[in-house]
Amino acid sequence: MRTFRYFLLGLLIVTAVNLQAGEPIFIPVKIDGPVHDPANHTYWFGPFCECASVLDVDGDGDLDIASGRNWYEAPEWIKHANYRDGA
């Protein structure tokens, strides 16, 4: 019975803390790739998304793939680099 009371007390505390918590803040953390060190000619231009989207970018009816700074034109998967530049 005592264990059950402690469980309920813990559940009450966790619930109270979660109700007071605000919106989560996500901070990008670089975990791989070149270090931003201009003296050694290595640059980090991130953060970039690490996901992919399937959509018809060029309007030809084929589903293309967009990922990061590039999109790939179906069905031959021709890479179009930096498609967002100038957008």
Number of C-alpha atoms within 10 A of each C-alpha: 6 7 8 9 10 11 12 12 12 12 12 12 12 11 11 11 10 10 9 8 8 7 6 6 6 6 6 9 8 11 7 6 9 12 13 13 10 9 7 8 9 12 13 12 8 10 10 10 9 7 8 12 12 13 14 15 16 11 9 10 10 14 17 21 18 20 14 16 13 15 23 18 19 17 9 8 11 11 14 12 12 11 13 10 7 5 4
